[in-house]
Amino acid sequence: MAAAPAGRQGRCSGRARARAGAQKSTAQAGEPEAQAQRQPTRAAGRSAFRGYRCLGARVVGLAGSIIETRRPERKRVRGPRPGRGAGSAAGRRRPCLVYQIFLSLGPADVLAAGLVCRQWQAVSRDEFLWREQFYRYYQVARDVPRHPAATSWYEEFRRLYDMVPCVEVQTLREHTDQVLHLSFSHSGYQFASCSKDCTVKIWNNDLTISLVHSADMRPYNWSYTQFSQFNRDDSLLLASGVFLGPHNSSSGEIAVISLDTFALLSRVRNKPYDVFGCWLTETSLISGNLHRIGDITSCSVLWLNNAFQDVESENVNVVKRLFKIQNLNASTIRTVMVADCSRFDSPDLLLDAGAPGMPPRRVFDLGSGGEDEVAGPAPAPVRGKEGLRRLLDGLLDGRAQSQLSERALETKVAELLAQGRTKPPERSTADARSKLLIFTTGCLTYSPHQIGIKQILPHQMTTAGPVLGEGRGSDAFFDALDHVIDVHGHIIGMGLSPDNRYLYVNSRAWPSGSVVADPMQPPPIAEEIDLLVFDLKTMQEVKRALRAHRAYTPNDECFFIFLDVSRDFVASGAEDRHGYIWDRHYNICLAKLQHQDVVNSVVFSPQEQELLLTASDDATIKAWRSPRTVRVHQAPRPRPSPFFSWFASQRR
């Protein structure tokens, strides 16, 4: 009875040996090919093993040091050996020990250690662990809370590490001179560039950026192009440039280019040229003009122009005066931009954690019968109208002698004349359709050190109304500003957040306590650039300043450095050959983007903040993408199965 099972077992073993022999011969036949296929995998495995072995040695070393520093005095205890039961004290201490070890590791080591086992993986995703990693790695102040839109500390760490456009993916060299400005279309499909080579170039924003059109403005007597802006529906492009002329010439021109045919539709005079110009509606734009009144006194007029000026009727306006503003002490209106109040829908920025003791900038409400100061010390009182009039009468009659210089006396006379010829701001109920006109100005010297804000009401946003030549009586009046922000420094750049609520300002500060004695000799300016933030809804400064970038040119040669703001980041150029990116919430510098010369302009894609363009004096435009986007674009696409590829070929 025992022999039968043995025989069956022997026959089964023989068949198994036969099958094993066949498999072995087959395996030996394909051994070279399989070995060649396994060779990279074995090399990668050995490399990974060495990495894990080094990491394991480091973890063991850290564990040993922690145990040595925390080892209690050993006592002899009778009973079951500690650590045997799942509920013992040693068993409960194990996760705490691993957590302490992980706290001593860097972010990359934490993620690598989390691949070892399930317990380590659970610890490597711990929220408190990544909170400590976040504050330590990015050096964020502990009183700054997590971004309100963040779901976890791990995801927030990953956002700042993996989604910042800091990887250079393309360099454009089609310009032959300094590139001064970049602007994106609202759809993000195209962007424009302006340069000292006197061209405006329009580009397609694909995975590989390509040039679509280049407009040469030299036939129109332009010296160079300096600024561009797409209108709201991306059908027209505003391009601003500087006329050929003497070194101190301030004349410029604005051109409107069709993006369908690339034809030049209209040209508008613009003085001074650094007004730049901007769109107010889809078909109307704002330009400037300057009228000299005295040696250091002038008047700036802002005009509303129709983009299509080929109107045959004499009774249809193509241009209308928008505002007329008095300038004192050689100052002028520059850098106009428009903020749309209907887009103030974002939550308040959590930017209250700032450097203690930093003096707030002053914001004056000039439409309430006086200077209603929001923050800061009171401004110096101005001599009353009657006292100044008596002084002037005495000077004319020869009964008094002035202690003021000619320029100071001119300023006082201009202030006196303007008191009776300035219209107060129009007050209306809160209208979401209104817009804010924002520009740089000043009252002490020619360098722009103040930001003027003027509300544009809905009835002012059209060229309809009396034709030019009618209503001349209104020319006798100046328009008062609604708000003035004093920066106490030289303003070299401004930019709006995507919701138009926050105004970011590049400024080079004057020395603390400096006084302007001569309007033609402004105080020296700092090399450090302060990036200030103002809330246009409350008209107050967010009490912090971002600082990392530098500029070196003096007051009389200082030029504009354009900045841009996305949903989460703010970027700016600098004269130290780098572009910079900060996080808007945490107030930290995240990336430095290198060029060979001054970085004049930066711009985010409005549809994809992980794409940034930078323009430089080295005549190049660089495209930067985030590490995450680069990985996605470089990942191999899966090949379709044979059936689907055959089916697609049959459909063709």
Secondary structure as GFF3:
##gff-version 3
##sequence-region A 1 652
A	DSSP	alpha_helix	3	29	.	.	.	ID=ss1
A	DSSP	alpha_helix	31	70	.	.	.	ID=ss2
A	DSSP	alpha_helix	89	103	.	.	.	ID=ss3
A	DSSP	alpha_helix	107	113	.	.	.	ID=ss4
A	DSSP	alpha_helix	118	124	.	.	.	ID=ss5
A	DSSP	alpha_helix	127	138	.	.	.	ID=ss6
A	DSSP	alpha_helix	153	162	.	.	.	ID=ss7
A	DSSP	beta_strand	167	172	.	.	.	ID=ss8
A	DSSP	beta_strand	179	184	.	.	.	ID=ss9
A	DSSP	beta_strand	190	195	.	.	.	ID=ss10
A	DSSP	beta_strand	199	204	.	.	.	ID=ss11
A	DSSP	beta_strand	210	216	.	.	.	ID=ss12
A	DSSP	three_ten_helix	218	220	.	.	.	ID=ss13
A	DSSP	beta_strand	222	230	.	.	.	ID=ss14
A	DSSP	beta_strand	236	243	.	.	.	ID=ss15
A	DSSP	beta_strand	252	258	.	.	.	ID=ss16
A	DSSP	beta_strand	264	270	.	.	.	ID=ss17
A	DSSP	three_ten_helix	273	275	.	.	.	ID=ss18
A	DSSP	beta_strand	278	279	.	.	.	ID=ss19
A	DSSP	beta_strand	284	292	.	.	.	ID=ss20
A	DSSP	beta_strand	298	306	.	.	.	ID=ss21
A	DSSP	beta_strand	319	327	.	.	.	ID=ss22
A	DSSP	beta_strand	334	340	.	.	.	ID=ss23
A	DSSP	three_ten_helix	341	343	.	.	.	ID=ss24
A	DSSP	beta_strand	362	365	.	.	.	ID=ss25
A	DSSP	beta_strand	372	373	.	.	.	ID=ss26
A	DSSP	alpha_helix	385	397	.	.	.	ID=ss27
A	DSSP	alpha_helix	406	419	.	.	.	ID=ss28
A	DSSP	beta_strand	422	423	.	.	.	ID=ss29
A	DSSP	beta_strand	435	441	.	.	.	ID=ss30
A	DSSP	beta_strand	450	456	.	.	.	ID=ss31
A	DSSP	three_ten_helix	458	460	.	.	.	ID=ss32
A	DSSP	three_ten_helix	472	476	.	.	.	ID=ss33
A	DSSP	beta_strand	478	479	.	.	.	ID=ss34
A	DSSP	beta_strand	483	486	.	.	.	ID=ss35
A	DSSP	beta_strand	489	496	.	.	.	ID=ss36
A	DSSP	beta_strand	502	509	.	.	.	ID=ss37
A	DSSP	beta_strand	528	535	.	.	.	ID=ss38
A	DSSP	beta_strand	540	550	.	.	.	ID=ss39
A	DSSP	three_ten_helix	555	557	.	.	.	ID=ss40
A	DSSP	beta_strand	563	565	.	.	.	ID=ss41
A	DSSP	beta_strand	569	572	.	.	.	ID=ss42
A	DSSP	beta_strand	578	583	.	.	.	ID=ss43
A	DSSP	beta_strand	589	594	.	.	.	ID=ss44
A	DSSP	beta_strand	599	605	.	.	.	ID=ss45
A	DSSP	beta_strand	608	616	.	.	.	ID=ss46
A	DSSP	beta_strand	621	625	.	.	.	ID=ss47
A	DSSP	alpha_helix	627	634	.	.	.	ID=ss48
A	DSSP	alpha_helix	642	651	.	.	.	ID=ss49
###
